[in-house]
Amino acid sequence: MMSRETQRYTSVAIFLHWLIALFILGQIAGGLYVSDMPSGAEGRFALFQLHKSFGLTILGLTLLRILWRLVNPVPPLPEAMAMWEKILARLTHLAFYALMLAMPLSGWALVSSASRAVPTYFFGLFEVPHLPGLKGLENQREVAGQISEMHELLAFLTLGLLLLHIAAALKHHYFDRDDVLTRMLPFLKVRS
């Protein structure tokens, strides 16, 4: 029998999971809100700066989370889980990591490729340089437009994957009655 500690993620992993999840939800809501604002609307520039700052924060936290996961193995999935479920769970986690990297990188690429150079100020503390190689392209507007569409698509893919992830966690907790959900929610009791 495995100890309670080995059945749960580490406190750091749990903290990073929920912090990044909260930031991602805020980013999707904020991104939709800001993108619907008229071009010269009051506060739009400040909200975009916050959006970019939180995006870069998610990128940094995701890199930290990946490093943490490499050093601290995840708890094993329940033995009773079907192999297809285990494979799907692993693929879902890999897709989340890919999206948590791709979303902020595509946003950074979007800012870097925009025909009008707008600086990024990380929470007003310092200016973040643009990614190299995305300025002065022959088809600058077209490239920026494609990156913008990709950024938006990634946001909706993230939202869809998040809904699938939540549904799977609830299925495990309420229908399978296993400890998959309790591994990431410290206030739930591990079932014996």
C-alpha positions as CSV (number, residue, x, y, z in Angstrom):
1,M,0.0,0.0,0.0
2,M,1.3,3.4,-0.9
3,S,1.6,6.1,1.7
4,R,-0.7,9.1,1.6
5,E,2.3,11.4,0.7
6,T,3.2,9.4,-2.4
7,Q,-0.4,9.4,-3.6
8,R,-0.5,13.2,-3.8
9,Y,1.5,15.7,-5.9
10,T,4.0,17.8,-3.9
11,S,2.8,21.1,-2.4
12,V,4.9,23.0,-4.9
13,A,3.3,21.1,-7.8
14,I,-0.2,21.7,-6.4
15,F,0.5,25.4,-5.9
16,L,1.9,25.8,-9.4
17,H,-1.0,23.8,-10.9
18,W,-3.7,26.1,-9.3
19,L,-1.8,29.3,-9.8
20,I,-1.2,28.7,-13.5
21,A,-4.8,27.5,-13.9
22,L,-6.1,30.7,-12.3
23,F,-3.8,32.9,-14.4
24,I,-4.8,31.0,-17.6
25,L,-8.6,31.5,-16.9
26,G,-7.9,35.2,-16.2
27,Q,-5.9,35.5,-19.4
28,I,-8.6,34.0,-21.6
29,A,-11.3,36.2,-20.0
30,G,-9.1,39.3,-20.1
31,G,-7.9,38.6,-23.6
32,L,-11.4,38.4,-24.9
33,Y,-12.4,41.5,-23.0
34,V,-9.5,43.6,-24.2
35,S,-9.7,42.5,-27.8
36,D,-13.3,43.7,-27.9
37,M,-12.4,47.2,-26.6
38,P,-12.3,50.0,-29.2
39,S,-8.8,50.8,-30.4
40,G,-8.3,54.1,-28.5
41,A,-10.4,53.1,-25.4
42,E,-9.3,54.4,-22.1
43,G,-7.4,51.8,-20.1
44,R,-6.9,49.5,-23.1
45,F,-3.1,50.0,-23.2
46,A,-2.7,49.3,-19.5
47,L,-4.9,46.1,-19.8
48,F,-2.9,44.9,-22.7
49,Q,0.3,45.5,-20.7
50,L,-1.2,43.4,-17.9
51,H,-2.2,40.7,-20.3
52,K,1.3,40.5,-21.7
53,S,2.9,40.5,-18.2
54,F,0.7,37.7,-17.0
55,G,1.3,35.8,-20.2
56,L,5.1,36.0,-19.6
57,T,4.5,35.0,-16.0
58,I,2.7,31.9,-17.1
59,L,5.6,31.1,-19.4
60,G,8.0,31.4,-16.6
61,L,5.9,29.4,-14.1
62,T,5.3,26.7,-16.8
63,L,9.1,26.3,-17.2
64,L,9.4,26.1,-13.5
65,R,6.6,23.5,-13.3
66,I,8.3,21.4,-16.0
67,L,11.6,21.5,-14.1
68,W,9.8,20.6,-10.9
69,R,8.1,17.7,-12.6
70,L,11.3,16.3,-14.0
71,V,12.9,16.3,-10.5
72,N,9.8,15.2,-8.6
73,P,8.0,12.3,-10.2
74,V,4.2,12.4,-10.4
75,P,2.1,9.9,-8.3
76,P,1.2,6.8,-10.3
77,L,-2.3,6.5,-11.8
78,P,-4.6,4.0,-10.1
79,E,-3.9,0.5,-11.1
80,A,-7.6,0.0,-11.9
81,M,-7.6,2.6,-14.7
82,A,-7.8,1.2,-18.2
83,M,-4.7,1.5,-20.3
84,W,-6.6,3.8,-22.8
85,E,-7.4,6.1,-19.9
86,K,-3.8,6.2,-18.7
87,I,-2.6,7.0,-22.2
88,L,-5.3,9.7,-22.6
89,A,-4.3,11.2,-19.2
90,R,-0.6,11.4,-20.3
91,L,-1.5,12.9,-23.7
92,T,-3.8,15.5,-22.0
93,H,-1.0,16.5,-19.6
94,L,1.5,16.8,-22.5
95,A,-1.0,18.8,-24.5
96,F,-1.4,21.2,-21.5
97,Y,2.3,21.7,-21.2
98,A,2.5,22.3,-25.0
99,L,-0.3,24.9,-24.8
100,M,1.1,26.6,-21.6
101,L,4.3,27.2,-23.6
102,A,2.7,27.9,-27.0
103,M,0.1,30.4,-25.7
104,P,2.5,32.9,-24.2
105,L,5.1,32.4,-26.9
106,S,2.5,33.0,-29.6
107,G,1.4,36.2,-27.8
108,W,5.0,37.3,-27.5
109,A,5.5,36.6,-31.2
110,L,2.3,38.5,-32.0
111,V,3.6,41.6,-30.2
112,S,7.0,41.2,-31.8
113,S,5.5,40.9,-35.3
114,A,3.1,43.8,-35.1
115,S,3.7,46.5,-37.7
116,R,3.3,49.1,-35.0
117,A,6.0,48.6,-32.4
118,V,4.4,48.7,-29.0
119,P,6.7,47.9,-26.1
120,T,6.0,45.3,-23.5
121,Y,6.5,46.5,-19.9
122,F,6.6,43.6,-17.5
123,F,4.3,44.9,-14.7
124,G,5.8,48.3,-15.3
125,L,9.2,47.1,-14.0
126,F,11.2,46.8,-17.2
127,E,10.8,46.5,-20.9
128,V,10.8,43.0,-22.5
129,P,12.5,42.8,-25.8
130,H,10.7,41.6,-28.9
131,L,11.5,38.2,-30.3
132,P,14.1,38.5,-33.0
133,G,13.4,37.9,-36.7
134,L,9.8,39.0,-36.7
135,K,10.2,42.7,-37.7
136,G,10.7,44.0,-41.2
137,L,9.3,41.1,-43.0
138,E,8.0,41.6,-46.5
139,N,4.5,40.4,-45.6
140,Q,4.5,41.8,-42.0
141,R,0.7,42.3,-41.7
142,E,-0.1,38.8,-43.0
143,V,2.4,37.2,-40.6
144,A,1.0,39.2,-37.6
145,G,-2.5,38.2,-38.7
146,Q,-1.7,34.5,-38.8
147,I,0.0,34.7,-35.4
148,S,-3.0,36.5,-34.0
149,E,-5.4,33.8,-35.3
150,M,-3.1,31.1,-33.9
151,H,-3.0,32.8,-30.5
152,E,-6.8,32.9,-30.5
153,L,-7.1,29.3,-31.6
154,L,-4.7,28.2,-28.9
155,A,-6.8,30.0,-26.3
156,F,-9.9,28.1,-27.4
157,L,-8.0,24.8,-27.5
158,T,-6.8,25.5,-24.0
159,L,-10.4,26.2,-22.8
160,G,-11.6,23.0,-24.5
161,L,-8.9,20.9,-23.0
162,L,-9.6,22.5,-19.6
163,L,-13.2,21.4,-19.8
164,L,-12.2,17.9,-20.7
165,H,-9.7,17.9,-17.8
166,I,-12.3,19.0,-15.3
167,A,-14.9,16.5,-16.6
168,A,-12.3,13.7,-16.3
169,A,-11.4,14.7,-12.8
170,L,-15.0,14.7,-11.7
171,K,-15.6,11.4,-13.4
172,H,-12.8,9.9,-11.5
173,H,-14.0,11.3,-8.2
174,Y,-17.8,10.7,-8.5
175,F,-18.1,7.7,-10.8
176,D,-14.8,5.8,-10.5
177,R,-14.5,6.8,-6.9
178,D,-10.7,6.7,-7.0
179,D,-8.1,9.2,-5.7
180,V,-7.2,10.9,-8.9
181,L,-8.8,14.2,-7.9
182,T,-7.6,14.1,-4.3
183,R,-4.0,14.1,-5.5
184,M,-4.3,17.7,-6.6
185,L,-6.9,19.0,-4.1
186,P,-5.3,19.1,-0.7
187,F,-8.6,19.6,1.2
188,L,-10.1,16.3,-0.1
189,K,-9.5,13.2,2.0
190,V,-7.6,10.3,0.3
191,R,-10.0,7.3,0.1
192,S,-8.8,4.1,1.7
